[in-house]
């Protein structure tokens, strides 16, 4: 009945092997199926302007450890209009929006590990830094900064961030 060349002690385990393999690999197989896969969490708050395009204010990774905050500009959450003033006022509002989204996800400023700053005019870089430093004074994240030709809604600055949670 068994395999003639295998010892009896091994033959008795052969029927169990497929079941053991199934137990080992079933969780990986099931979690790879779209309807069983862990879901990302969309973060949305009325304390920051609503997205002006087909994107979320932020997305929390399925493991709940990484938050990706979309680019924030100087729109007021009250009326979705650009704040009065220049690049300093827009930077302050963009950072206020970013912190509101971070807070809605249960995060704090020290948990921000990376930001990307986009400015419409490289001459504004110093003014942006003055305002930026007030938010990140005690916990400076890694950062990239770029001058770009245009930003949404005529913004002078846009800031996105990544935060990590324990």
Secondary structure, DSSP 8 states (H G I E B T S, - for coil): ---TTS-HHHHHHHHHHHHHHHHHHHHHHHHHSTTTS---EEE--TTS---SSSS-SEEE-TTS-EEEEEEE-SB-TTTS-B-SSSHHHHHHHHHHHHHHHHHHTT--GGGEEEEEEEES-GGGHHHHHHHHHHHHTTS--EEEEEE-S--GGG-SEEEEEEEE--
